[in-house]
Amino acid sequence: MCKPAEGNREYKDNVFRLLFGDESKSAELYNAIKGTNYAADKITMAMIKNPLFVGLWNDISFTVEDKLIILIEHQSTINPNMPLRCLLYVADIYDQLIDDKDDIYKAAPMSIENPEFYVIYNGKADYPEKTVIKLSDLFKVKGIENNLELTVTVYNVNNGQNKDVMKRSKTLNEYSTFVEKVRDYIDNSELALTDSLNKAVSECVKANILREFLEKHGGDVVSILYREYNIDDAKRISAAEKAEEIAEKLLKNGMSKEFVVENTGLSIEKVEKIAKKYNKDKELHKQ
């Protein structure tokens, strides 16, 4: 059984980075997406170090020949602001890659890598097999020529999607299966979270899914996933508590239950429960 590791990895790491964050696996992933055949020795990792981005990205960043590649895993609904986030992100990467910052102010033109942006999507929500989102979609004025553009190509790697890409990367294919297995255990098992994660890891090892990786990093994987699912739960609880707080304020201001349901997303049963508690508290204060 894999026990959560005691903080023995950098806290920004996630399973995607842990799995694909070396030259060999990064080359395999990029080759699968582009249909190329780069060797691992052509890859130079370029992970971001700015603490402002810590915890926000599940990224793999590297250079290959004259290109700067940014690959991002996404397990929630695709954010339309992703191109803007990538713009801020790539500026930081370029800042790291420039050895002498004074070169920016010299007369001689600099030579920088051509950037490419990809999102590997394996979330629950339905999403197209492949799509492109653009920075210009966010501009206030549409239909005019823009001096700045950034495009992000999103690949859906859930089961049955982008079969050609998955065939070219055994690791990506097995990772997709692993993610699906983890979700299945967490959503459908009555086991505690840690036990569900251990069960998913154990079954994948037996089925020869990411076997070598999980045998080596199983404890880290359980620790990382445990942390991520607890963070997600905390966010959901926080959002629910905020909605209930808004609902109570609306009821205090005389809004109907139907209005509160429509504007908070809470169920009518939940709103009625909040109203009942509010009325009870109000009666107590009168006494």
C-alpha positions as CSV (number, residue, x, y, z in Angstrom):
1,M,0.0,0.0,0.0
2,C,1.2,3.5,-0.9
3,K,1.1,6.0,2.0
4,P,1.1,9.7,1.4
5,A,4.7,10.9,1.2
6,E,5.9,13.3,3.9
7,G,6.5,16.3,1.7
8,N,9.5,14.9,-0.1
9,R,8.6,16.6,-3.4
10,E,8.4,20.2,-4.4
11,Y,4.9,21.3,-3.6
12,K,4.2,22.5,-7.1
13,D,4.6,19.1,-8.7
14,N,1.6,17.2,-9.8
15,V,1.3,13.7,-11.3
16,F,1.5,15.1,-14.9
17,R,4.7,16.9,-14.2
18,L,6.2,14.0,-12.3
19,L,5.4,11.6,-15.2
20,F,6.3,13.8,-18.2
21,G,8.8,16.2,-16.6
22,D,12.0,14.7,-18.0
23,E,13.5,14.8,-21.5
24,S,12.5,11.3,-22.6
25,K,8.8,11.6,-21.7
26,S,8.6,15.2,-22.9
27,A,10.0,14.1,-26.2
28,E,7.5,11.2,-26.4
29,L,4.6,13.5,-25.6
30,Y,5.6,16.2,-28.1
31,N,6.3,13.6,-30.8
32,A,2.8,12.1,-30.3
33,I,1.1,15.5,-30.7
34,K,3.2,16.7,-33.7
35,G,4.0,13.4,-35.4
36,T,7.7,14.2,-35.1
37,N,10.6,12.0,-34.0
38,Y,12.8,14.1,-31.7
39,A,15.2,12.2,-29.5
40,A,15.4,13.0,-25.8
41,D,18.8,14.7,-26.2
42,K,17.2,17.4,-28.3
43,I,15.0,18.4,-25.3
44,T,16.1,21.0,-22.8
45,M,13.7,21.4,-19.8
46,A,12.6,25.0,-19.0
47,M,10.3,24.8,-16.0
48,I,9.1,28.1,-14.6
49,K,10.5,29.2,-11.3
50,N,8.4,32.3,-10.6
51,P,6.5,31.7,-7.2
52,L,3.5,33.7,-8.6
53,F,2.7,30.7,-10.8
54,V,3.3,28.0,-8.1
55,G,0.2,25.9,-7.7
56,L,-1.5,27.3,-10.8
57,W,0.0,25.2,-13.5
58,N,0.3,21.6,-14.4
59,D,2.9,22.3,-17.0
60,I,5.8,20.9,-18.9
61,S,8.0,23.5,-20.5
62,F,11.0,22.8,-22.7
63,T,12.9,23.9,-25.8
64,V,13.5,21.7,-28.8
65,E,15.8,23.0,-31.5
66,D,14.4,26.5,-32.2
67,K,11.0,26.1,-30.5
68,L,9.8,26.8,-26.9
69,I,7.0,24.3,-26.0
70,I,4.5,24.8,-23.2
71,L,2.3,21.8,-22.5
72,I,-0.4,22.2,-19.9
73,E,-2.6,19.5,-18.4
74,H,-6.2,20.5,-17.6
75,Q,-8.7,18.4,-15.6
76,S,-11.5,21.0,-15.2
77,T,-13.6,23.0,-17.7
78,I,-11.3,24.7,-20.2
79,N,-10.9,28.3,-19.2
80,P,-11.3,30.8,-22.2
81,N,-8.7,33.0,-20.5
82,M,-6.1,30.3,-21.1
83,P,-4.3,32.3,-23.9
84,L,-4.0,35.3,-21.6
85,R,-2.6,33.1,-18.9
86,C,-0.2,31.6,-21.4
87,L,1.0,35.1,-22.5
88,L,1.9,36.0,-18.9
89,Y,3.5,32.6,-18.4
90,V,5.6,32.6,-21.6
91,A,6.9,36.1,-20.7
92,D,8.3,34.6,-17.5
93,I,9.8,31.7,-19.4
94,Y,11.6,34.0,-21.8
95,D,12.9,36.0,-18.8
96,Q,14.4,32.8,-17.5
97,L,16.0,31.9,-20.8
98,I,17.7,35.3,-21.3
99,D,21.1,35.0,-19.7
100,D,22.1,38.7,-20.0
101,K,19.1,41.0,-19.5
102,D,21.2,43.9,-20.9
103,D,20.9,42.3,-24.3
104,I,17.3,43.5,-24.5
105,Y,18.6,47.1,-24.7
106,K,21.4,46.5,-27.2
107,A,21.2,47.4,-30.9
108,A,21.8,43.9,-32.1
109,P,18.6,41.9,-32.5
110,M,18.1,38.9,-30.2
111,S,17.1,35.5,-31.3
112,I,14.4,33.8,-29.3
113,E,12.6,30.4,-29.6
114,N,9.3,30.2,-31.4
115,P,6.6,29.4,-28.8
116,E,4.0,26.7,-29.1
117,F,1.1,26.2,-26.6
118,Y,-0.8,23.0,-26.0
119,V,-3.4,21.9,-23.5
120,I,-3.8,18.2,-22.7
121,Y,-7.4,18.0,-21.5
122,N,-8.7,15.0,-19.5
123,G,-11.5,16.5,-17.5
124,K,-15.0,15.1,-17.0
125,A,-17.0,17.6,-19.0
126,D,-17.6,16.9,-22.7
127,Y,-15.1,18.7,-24.9
128,P,-14.2,18.6,-28.6
129,E,-11.5,16.2,-29.7
130,K,-9.3,19.2,-30.8
131,T,-9.9,22.9,-30.7
132,V,-7.9,26.2,-30.9
133,I,-8.6,29.1,-28.5
134,K,-7.1,32.5,-29.3
135,L,-6.0,35.6,-27.3
136,S,-7.8,37.8,-29.8
137,D,-11.1,36.2,-28.7
138,L,-10.6,38.2,-25.5
139,F,-10.0,41.6,-27.0
140,K,-12.7,44.2,-26.4
141,V,-12.8,45.2,-30.1
142,K,-13.5,42.4,-32.5
143,G,-13.1,42.2,-36.3
144,I,-10.0,44.3,-36.6
145,E,-6.4,43.5,-37.3
146,N,-4.5,42.8,-34.1
147,N,-0.8,43.4,-33.4
148,L,-0.7,40.6,-30.9
149,E,-2.0,37.0,-31.1
150,L,-1.5,33.8,-29.2
151,T,-3.1,30.5,-30.0
152,V,-3.5,27.5,-27.7
153,T,-4.3,24.1,-29.2
154,V,-6.4,21.9,-26.9
155,Y,-6.3,18.1,-27.3
156,N,-8.9,15.9,-25.6
157,V,-7.1,12.8,-24.3
158,N,-10.1,11.1,-22.6
159,N,-10.9,7.5,-23.6
160,G,-11.7,7.3,-27.4
161,Q,-10.4,10.7,-28.3
162,N,-7.5,11.6,-30.5
163,K,-6.7,7.9,-31.2
164,D,-3.7,8.7,-33.4
165,V,-2.0,10.8,-30.7
166,M,-2.7,8.1,-28.1
167,K,-1.2,5.4,-30.3
168,R,2.0,7.4,-30.7
169,S,2.4,7.7,-26.9
170,K,2.1,4.6,-24.7
171,T,2.7,6.7,-21.6
172,L,-0.1,9.3,-22.4
173,N,-2.5,6.5,-23.2
174,E,-1.8,4.7,-20.0
175,Y,-1.9,8.0,-18.1
176,S,-5.4,8.7,-19.4
177,T,-6.5,5.2,-18.3
178,F,-4.9,5.8,-14.8
179,V,-6.8,9.2,-14.4
180,E,-10.0,7.4,-15.4
181,K,-9.4,4.6,-12.9
182,V,-8.7,7.1,-10.1
183,R,-11.9,9.0,-10.8
184,D,-13.9,5.8,-10.9
185,Y,-12.7,4.8,-7.5
186,I,-13.2,8.2,-5.9
187,D,-16.7,8.7,-7.4
188,N,-18.0,5.2,-6.9
189,S,-16.2,3.6,-4.0
190,E,-17.2,3.8,-0.3
191,L,-13.6,3.7,0.7
192,A,-11.8,6.6,2.3
193,L,-9.9,8.9,-0.1
194,T,-6.4,7.5,0.6
195,D,-7.7,3.9,0.3
196,S,-9.4,4.7,-3.0
197,L,-6.2,6.2,-4.4
198,N,-4.1,3.3,-3.1
199,K,-6.6,0.8,-4.7
200,A,-6.4,2.7,-8.1
201,V,-2.6,2.6,-8.0
202,S,-2.5,-1.0,-7.0
203,E,-4.9,-2.1,-9.8
204,C,-3.0,-0.2,-12.4
205,V,0.3,-1.8,-11.4
206,K,-1.3,-5.2,-11.7
207,A,-2.7,-4.3,-15.1
208,N,0.7,-3.1,-16.3
209,I,-0.6,0.5,-16.6
210,L,2.2,2.9,-15.8
211,R,3.7,0.0,-13.8
212,E,7.3,1.1,-13.6
213,F,6.3,4.7,-12.8
214,L,3.8,3.8,-10.1
215,E,6.2,1.2,-8.5
216,K,8.8,3.9,-8.2
217,H,6.6,6.9,-7.4
218,G,3.4,5.4,-5.9
219,G,3.8,7.1,-2.6
220,D,4.3,10.5,-4.2
221,V,1.4,9.9,-6.6
222,V,-1.0,9.1,-3.7
223,S,0.3,12.1,-1.7
224,I,-0.1,14.5,-4.7
225,L,-3.6,13.3,-5.6
226,Y,-4.7,13.3,-1.9
227,R,-3.6,17.0,-1.7
228,E,-5.3,17.9,-5.0
229,Y,-8.6,16.3,-4.2
230,N,-8.7,17.9,-0.7
231,I,-8.0,21.3,-2.3
232,D,-10.8,20.7,-4.8
233,D,-13.2,19.7,-1.9
234,A,-12.2,22.8,0.1
235,K,-13.0,25.0,-2.9
236,R,-16.3,23.4,-3.4
237,I,-17.1,23.7,0.3
238,S,-16.0,27.4,0.3
239,A,-18.2,28.1,-2.8
240,A,-21.2,26.4,-1.2
241,E,-20.7,28.3,2.1
242,K,-20.5,31.5,0.1
243,A,-23.8,30.7,-1.7
244,E,-25.5,30.0,1.6
245,E,-24.3,33.3,3.0
246,I,-25.6,35.2,0.0
247,A,-28.9,33.3,0.2
248,E,-29.4,34.3,3.9
249,K,-28.7,37.9,3.0
250,L,-31.2,37.8,0.2
251,L,-33.9,36.3,2.4
252,K,-33.2,38.9,5.1
253,N,-33.8,41.6,2.4
254,G,-37.2,40.1,1.6
255,M,-36.4,38.3,-1.6
256,S,-38.6,35.3,-2.5
257,K,-37.2,31.8,-2.2
258,E,-37.6,31.4,-6.0
259,F,-35.5,34.5,-6.5
260,V,-32.8,33.1,-4.1
261,V,-32.7,29.7,-5.9
262,E,-32.3,31.4,-9.3
263,N,-29.5,33.7,-8.2
264,T,-27.5,31.3,-6.0
265,G,-27.8,28.0,-7.7
266,L,-28.9,26.4,-4.4
267,S,-31.7,23.8,-4.4
268,I,-35.2,24.9,-3.2
269,E,-34.8,22.4,-0.3
270,K,-31.6,24.1,0.8
271,V,-33.1,27.6,0.5
272,E,-36.1,26.5,2.6
273,K,-33.8,25.1,5.2
274,I,-31.8,28.4,5.3
275,A,-35.1,30.3,5.5
276,K,-36.4,28.2,8.4
277,K,-33.1,28.7,10.3
278,Y,-33.3,32.5,9.7
279,N,-36.9,32.7,10.8
280,K,-36.1,30.7,13.9
281,D,-33.1,33.0,14.8
282,K,-35.3,36.0,14.2
283,E,-38.0,34.7,16.6
284,L,-35.3,34.1,19.2
285,H,-34.0,37.6,18.9
286,K,-37.5,39.0,19.6
287,Q,-37.8,37.2,22.9
